[in-house]
Amino acid sequence: MEGGDDNSISTGVLESAFFIYQNANDVTISEAACKSAAENVYRAMQEKSYSTETWSSNLLNPQTKHASTVDWIFLVDLLNFSFWSEVDTADTGKTESNRFTVSWEGKSWTGYWRIPITTATFWNNTENCSDELLEYVFRSETSEQVPLLSERIACLREAGRVLTEKFDGSFINCIERADGSAVALVTVIVENFPCFRDEARYKGRTVKIYKRAQILVADIWACFNQQSYGYFRDIDQISMFADYRVPQILHNLGCLQYSDALTSHIRNLHIIPNGDPREVELRGCSIWSVEMIKSEILKAHPDAKINSILLDFYLWDTAKEIQQRGAAAMDSIPCHRTRSIFY
């Protein structure tokens, strides 16, 4: 991608993902399926002219490109976690299911899209920004309220304090400290904001996944179309963003394969605790699977303008499109169910 690559530094995510892939018990990757998926995904992305500009085509993503946009993106990715529904067990994504929903511009929005307040000093002031006010801001149009509300409020308070005390109240100063490096920016984020420190212990080792820290960098890169605040010379060091939606479509494509026990657990909609080895394997193998798909695309199409970020964006968008068409459209396993502030 534009800006080149710098392999001398790393977030540690890819190394962790490879370690998980090599040692996993309940999740495996089919290299043959990744190779097959690579050509299909590449062709579909070419047909849709998929690029950073695709990000701005969504109605709820910011269209203006200035300093306040950066703080809007920071807020959204600060709160971008755990939107799967307890009541919409068929995972339709539709308001009629009574899942958590807000209305804007005459349309109902569910999950991630219902987020946007962007002033850190405001979040940090419990008198002006009380818990009750935040509860009102995050109120739902349906009986299902936003999951993990107290954790979201805690993330806001923590981030507001850190931004105010260390970064003069704006995430722009985090970007400037990173000096054009995506990896350095991920490091700034996870070192200063504990609620972004998405790590786990797996087989005697600390593994790094950093879903929200990486997607924060990627969203800024995409929003600014690789320019200005969105220029990162090493953007290709960022991996896919291991959540609960992309593993589902990777399983649908045959890239991920699950043990019988894990398959039964997920199909029966049982919770998998955050940090459980099965959850770590689902996420780590998803990351490595996308790396395999990317490698196959670049092997067949050396000049392809592709990286793991764009692959993740495409896979997530495609999974959501399939979800909107109904459960039968994705004849696959449900999303795995983990409640966590990390995704």
N, C-alpha and C positions, 0 to 999 in steps of 0.2 A: 504494500500500500504506500501511498504518498508519505514522504517523510523518512523512509528507510527503516532500518532495524538496528538494534544495538543488543547483541547477545552477551555483553559483558556484565549486565545486571539483570536481576530477575525478581519477580514477586514471590517466587517459591511455589506458586500454585501449580505450574506444570510438573515440576519435580514431585510434588505431593501426589498429583493425579496419577502419574506413572507408577509411583510406589503403591498406591491403592489398587490400580489395575493389575499389577503383578501379584498382589497378595490377596485379592478378593475371593471370598467364598460363595457369596450369594448372587453376585452380578458378574457376568462375563461380557466381553465384546466380541462380536463376529466381524473379523476382518473382511470377509467376503461381502457381508451386508454393507459395511462401511464403503467398500469400493463401489458396490452397486448404487448405493444412495448418493455417493459423490457426484456421479454423472447426472442423475436425475435432479438433484438439488441445484447443481450448477446450471443445467439447462433451464430450470424454472426461474432461477434468479436472473439469468440473461433475458428471458422473455419478459420479466417484470422490470427490467432495468434497475435491479436492486442496488442501492448505494446509500451513502449517508443522507442524501436528499430524501430518501424514502421516509426517514425518521420524521422529518418536518411535515410530511403529508397528513399525519394524524391531527384531527381537529383540536385535540387537547394538548398537543405539544406546542411549545412557544414558537411563534413565527418571527418575532423580533429577535435581534441578535445584539444584545448589549449587556452591560455589567449586571443589571438586575436579573437578567435571564439566568446567569450562572447561579445566583442564590436561589432562584426558583427551582432549578434542577437539583441543587443540593437538598432542598427541603423534600422534594418528591422522593429522591432516592434514600433519604434518611428514613422515610416512613414506608418504603416499598418492601413490605414483607407480609407474608401469611394472609393472603386474601381468599384462600379456598373456603368454601361454605360448608357449615354444619348441616344446613337444611336442604341445600340443593345437591342431594346425594347422587343425582344423575348427572351432575356437572354440566348443566345446560348453559350456564352463564347468563340466564335470562331473568328479568325482573319478576316475571310471573311465578318463579320458583320461591319467591319471598326472600331471596338472598339479599345481603347488604347492598343498598343502592342509594345513590343521590341523583337529583335532577339538575340539569343545567341546559340552557338554550333549548328548552322544550323536549329534551331527551333524557332518558334514564341511563346512568352510567354505573357499572358494577366494578368491584375489585380495584385494581391498581389505578384505573382511570378516574376514580372519584376523589383523588387527593386534594388539590391546592387551595398563606401567610408567609412572608419570606424575610422577616426582620429578626435576626438572632437575639438582639437585645429585648425584643418583645417576648420571645419564648422564655427568656431567662428571668423575666419579671413576673413573679407569682401573684403580685397584686393586680397588675394590668391584664395579665394572661393567666387567669385562674384555671384550675382543673375543670371547673364547671363550664367555663367558656370554651375550652377545648373539647369537652364532651358535646357541647352544642354544635361546634364547628363540624365534628365528625358524626353528627346524628344521621341516621338512616331513614330512607323513605319507607322501609319495610320493618317488620318485627325483628329481623336479625340485625343486631348492631355490629359495629366494626370489631373484628377479633383483636385481642391483645391491646385494648385501649390504654390500660395503665402502663404497659410497656412502651407504647408509642409516645405517651406523654413523657415518660422517663427519658426516652431517646431525645425528644425535643429539648428538655431541660438540660441534659448533658451537652448536647451539641451547641445550644445557645450559650452555655457557660464557657465552653472551650473556644468557640469563635470569638466571644467577647473578650476573654482574658488573653488569648494567644494570637488571634488573627484579626484584630481590629474590627470584629463584627461581620466579616465577609469571607466567603469561601474563595474569592478571587485571590486573597493573600496566600492561601494554600497552594493555588495554582502557580503563583509567582515563585513561591519557595521551591517548587519542583523544577523550575527552570527548563520547561519544555520536555520533560521526561514523564511518560505515563507511569512507568514503574516507580519513579521517585514520588509521584503524586499518590499512588496506592500506598506507599510506605508512609507518607505524611498522614494520610487518612487513618490507617490502622494503628499507627503509633500514638495519635492524639485523640482519636474518638473510639473509646472501647466498644461502643455498640456496633462498630463496623468490623471488629476483630473476630472474624469468622474462622475459627480454628477448632480442631478436635484432636483427641488422642486416639490413635489407631495403631494397634499392634506394636505398642511401645514407642511410638514416634508421634510428634506433633505434626499434623498435616494442615496446610493452609488452603482455604477455598475462596475466601474474600469475594463472595458474590456481589454484595452491594457496593463495596469499595470500587470494584472493577467496573460495574455498570454505571456508576457515577462518572468515572473517567470517560467511559464510552459514550454516554449520553451527551456530555459536553463536546466531545470530539465530533459526534454526529450533528448536534445542533448547530455548531459553528462551521460545519462542513470542512473540517480539518484545518481551519484558519483561525487566526486571532487566539482567543482563549482555548480553542479546540485544536491547536497545533501541538502534536506530540511526536517527536522524532522516532520513538520506539513503540508506537501504538500496537504493533504486531506482537508484542510480548504479552498483551492482555488475552486471557483465555475466554471461553464461553462462560456464561453466568449460571452456575448450577443451582437451579430452583426445583420446583415440583412439576412444571409444565413441560420443559424441554426433554427431561428423561422419558416422559410419556410418549412423545412423538418419536424419540430415538428407539424406544421399544417397538412402536408401531412399524418403524422402518426395518426392524430386525437387527439393528445395530447393537442394542442392549438385550441381553437374555438373562432371565431371572431363575433362581432355583425354584423348585415346586413350593417349598415352604414360604418363600418371599412372595411368590405369585399369589398364593392363597391368602396371605396376610393382607396384601394390598387390595385384592379383589373383594375381600370381606370388610373393607374400609376401616381396618384397625389402625390405630395410631402407631407410628414409629418415632420414638423419642429422639430429639435432637442429640447428636453425638453417638447414637447407637451404631455399631459397626455396619449394619445393613444400610442405614441412611448415609453414612460416610461413603460406602461403596456405590450407592446410587448416584451420588453427586460426583465423586472422583472419577468413576467410569464414564459418566456423561461428558466430563471435561475431556478425557482422553479420547473418547469416541469422536468428538468433534474435531480434535486434532488429527485423527486418522482420516476423517472425511476431507479436511482441508488439505492434508498431504496428498491424497489421491487426486483432488482437483488440480493442485499445482503441478503434479506429475504429468497429468494429461493436458493441462492448459497452463504452461509456464508463465504466460503473460497475464493471467487472470488477476484482476484487481479484487482480491478476496482476502479476508482474514477471519479469525474466529468470532470477532464481534459481529460482522455482517452475517455470518452463518447462524449465530445465535438469534439475531434479530429476525432473520427469515424463518427459522424453525419455530420460534415463539409465535410470530404472526400467523404462520400456517396452522399451528396447533389451535390458536384462538379462532381462526376462520372455520376449522373443522368443528370445534366445539359449538359455534353458533349454528352450524347446519344440523346439529343434533348428535346424540350419543352414537347412533348407528353409523354415522359417517366415519367415526374413528373406531373401528372394530378392534379395540385394543384394551389394555389394562387401564384402570383409572389412575389418576395422579396419586402418588404416595402422600400420606397424610402425616405431616410433621408440623407442630406449632413451634415457631421459632422467630426471633427477631432478625435472623440472618437471611431469610428468604421467604 
